Amino acid sequence: MTGDALKRECQYEVVMHQVKRMLHAGIITEHEFQEIEAWFKAKYKPVSGGYIVQTDLLCARRRVINECGKEAGGHEENQCT
């Protein structure tokens, strides 16, 4: 992956993480989420195709093994939407 592709990938994942939070908060509908996702995929052309956002790998609580350590669900900064 080139530096430019990595930059686009990161920008896409950050933007879509925020959009997904808006969806979970009820600010946008599922249909609006899908439209926004398609628009940003066309804009950023992510190499992963959005796999990181789709699987919630950005959420620390979902990455933790045995739910221990500072990344476990008990820490406020790691609460996922």
Secondary structure, 3 states (H helix, E strand, C coil): CCHHHHHHHHHHHHHHHHHHHHHHCCCCCHHHHHHHHHHHHHHHCCCCCCHHHHCCCCCHHHHCCCCCCCCCCCCHHHCCC
